[in-house]
Amino acid sequence: MASLSAIAPAISVTRDARGTHVEIPAGVNTDDPIVIDYDAADAALIAHTFVSAGEGTRATIVERLTGNAEREIAASTTVTAAANADLTYTVLQNVGSGVRVEAKRVSHVGPGARVGWNVALLGGSSVTDSVISDHSGAGANTEIAALFFPVAREVVQLTTEVQHNVPHTNSQTVVRSIAAGRGRGRYFGNIRIAAHAHGSEASLRDDTLLIGKDAKIDAVPALEIAANDVKAFHGATVGAIDEEHIFYLMSRGIERDAAEKLIALGFFEPAVARFPGETLRAELRTLLEEKLAGARR
Amino acid sequence: MTFFGPNRTIGGVSKRGLVISGLRASVDSKEILKGIDLTVEPGKVHALMGPNGSGKSTLAFAMSGHPNYEVQSGSVTLDGTSLLELSPDKRARAGLFLSFQYPAAIPGVSVANFIRTARMAVKPDDLPPAKFRAMIYEKLGVLDMDPAFLSRYVNDGFSGGEKKRLEMLQLAILAPKYAVLDETDSGLDVDALQSVGKSIEAMRATDDGKDTGFLIITHYPRILRHVPADVVHIMMDGRIVKTGGPDLAERVEREGYDSIREEVAGGVA
């Protein structure tokens, strides 16, 4: 059972057999996040969310996904942002280590509109998540910030994709991942710029830290650029924690475990910094710290 | 009469001091330190000078336990505690501080978080948060550092002067028993060097800092104008070849290292 809190009176949040519907009528702006809680408490959870952001609106939605035991969760989000809308959708997924999750997040971004995805994937024995955004008008902008963190025997696969189908649209994708213990991950980062989508700008930044010799993350970036007069940037790093950094912290009296934890939390910070609201960021940092504490070796 | 060596008093063992004895160390299988004997007493400033490649930084890293530096023989004790068997964090908790020549940048970790964690590691039963914050602001002021520093990431995008000031801020806040400053003055402009000197002298004037022993490693005598040395050692080719008073530093400035090299070339082991 989802619990919903709609802050602004004009925004409607309803539930029917298809899922949860959030309607933000044209012109409505709100800074208070709309929170949607999905908890796989007693049974398998199917969580579909449909967001319709009208013209010129501004809103933030926070979806919290939790669950325990060996639940299965199937989740999807569809965001449609009309012209000049500004919609931020945050997913805080924190599930037990036996839970299996399959999620698909899709956004359709209209002319001059912006959709910002912030996805944090924590926990789960097997997690498959994709964030796919397409642009239907000039001036559309997609921002994706994601972090995932398989530890112990968790397996996470994340796919992000931005489709620049029309001229003059932007996107920015930032993904940070850490694998520890026997945690395994895969990241597919896709940028597609169609032949007539000149004047597009896209960037893809993917950074991975591996803690321990059994941790593994494969990153597969794919930039398909069919147009001229575009700007596309891609940067990626994969590595272990730098021993010089560990030594620097230890030389200040900080034990190795604590030093690794500081560095790992710092590593996630560029992604965490993009999540909206200091309270939310503090909550996310606490979740990451707890996971790090339990994840050594 | 039996000669115990330079680090002990006859009739008893003097335990206080940072005592380096017969230290031999190598890096990449190449021997750099060929037997170093040096004692820093509480509250005293020892300068260690020498030409590039003489092994000064190797000494600093070997003392702090950097994994790339292998100690072949010898000992380092801090007020009686033997350091060489200890991991770097335990050496720091025993009271050793190393100011790096090239401090590491740790992205995403704020200066505030880092300093608080380090202080709690070396001084666990500590000041309540409000007092700690007041202390940090006070030390920032002495170093002419903007409090905005606290929310920046450690050494990330810092200029050389900013990095050295952060090292000095840590020195002031961690209040170690012995501080090894590795070429703190390198790359600093006049103002930054003055701040650094002011900060060290301010620390030495406090109750916490007056007994701190300093080993200032430097190529040039500049910093010694701000922090006067009690003893000056000259290191060459992995050995300390000459020890003297502050006038020895002045001699290096006037005559360079070559004159000292010639003087000792007569043959001292």
HADDOCK unambig.tbl for C-alpha pairs under 7 A between the chains (distance, minus, plus):
assign (segid A and resid 244 and name CA) (segid B and resid 104 and name CA) 6.98 0.50 0.50
assign (segid A and resid 245 and name CA) (segid B and resid 104 and name CA) 5.96 0.50 0.50
assign (segid A and resid 245 and name CA) (segid B and resid 106 and name CA) 6.66 0.50 0.50
assign (segid A and resid 247 and name CA) (segid B and resid 66 and name CA) 6.65 0.50 0.50
assign (segid A and resid 248 and name CA) (segid B and resid 104 and name CA) 6.60 0.50 0.50
assign (segid A and resid 250 and name CA) (segid B and resid 88 and name CA) 5.58 0.50 0.50
assign (segid A and resid 250 and name CA) (segid B and resid 89 and name CA) 4.44 0.50 0.50
assign (segid A and resid 251 and name CA) (segid B and resid 64 and name CA) 6.76 0.50 0.50
assign (segid A and resid 251 and name CA) (segid B and resid 88 and name CA) 5.18 0.50 0.50
assign (segid A and resid 251 and name CA) (segid B and resid 89 and name CA) 5.25 0.50 0.50
assign (segid A and resid 251 and name CA) (segid B and resid 92 and name CA) 5.77 0.50 0.50
assign (segid A and resid 252 and name CA) (segid B and resid 89 and name CA) 6.32 0.50 0.50
assign (segid A and resid 252 and name CA) (segid B and resid 92 and name CA) 5.74 0.50 0.50
assign (segid A and resid 252 and name CA) (segid B and resid 118 and name CA) 5.57 0.50 0.50
assign (segid A and resid 253 and name CA) (segid B and resid 89 and name CA) 3.92 0.50 0.50
assign (segid A and resid 253 and name CA) (segid B and resid 90 and name CA) 6.23 0.50 0.50
assign (segid A and resid 253 and name CA) (segid B and resid 92 and name CA) 4.76 0.50 0.50
assign (segid A and resid 253 and name CA) (segid B and resid 93 and name CA) 5.33 0.50 0.50
assign (segid A and resid 253 and name CA) (segid B and resid 118 and name CA) 6.04 0.50 0.50
assign (segid A and resid 253 and name CA) (segid B and resid 121 and name CA) 5.39 0.50 0.50
assign (segid A and resid 253 and name CA) (segid B and resid 122 and name CA) 5.70 0.50 0.50
assign (segid A and resid 254 and name CA) (segid B and resid 89 and name CA) 5.55 0.50 0.50
assign (segid A and resid 254 and name CA) (segid B and resid 118 and name CA) 5.93 0.50 0.50
assign (segid A and resid 254 and name CA) (segid B and resid 121 and name CA) 5.74 0.50 0.50
assign (segid A and resid 255 and name CA) (segid B and resid 89 and name CA) 5.72 0.50 0.50
assign (segid A and resid 262 and name CA) (segid B and resid 109 and name CA) 6.76 0.50 0.50
assign (segid A and resid 263 and name CA) (segid B and resid 106 and name CA) 6.92 0.50 0.50
assign (segid A and resid 263 and name CA) (segid B and resid 109 and name CA) 6.90 0.50 0.50
assign (segid A and resid 266 and name CA) (segid B and resid 107 and name CA) 5.90 0.50 0.50
assign (segid A and resid 266 and name CA) (segid B and resid 108 and name CA) 3.62 0.50 0.50
assign (segid A and resid 266 and name CA) (segid B and resid 109 and name CA) 4.75 0.50 0.50
assign (segid A and resid 267 and name CA) (segid B and resid 107 and name CA) 6.70 0.50 0.50
assign (segid A and resid 267 and name CA) (segid B and resid 108 and name CA) 5.80 0.50 0.50
assign (segid A and resid 269 and name CA) (segid B and resid 108 and name CA) 5.19 0.50 0.50
assign (segid A and resid 270 and name CA) (segid B and resid 108 and name CA) 6.99 0.50 0.50
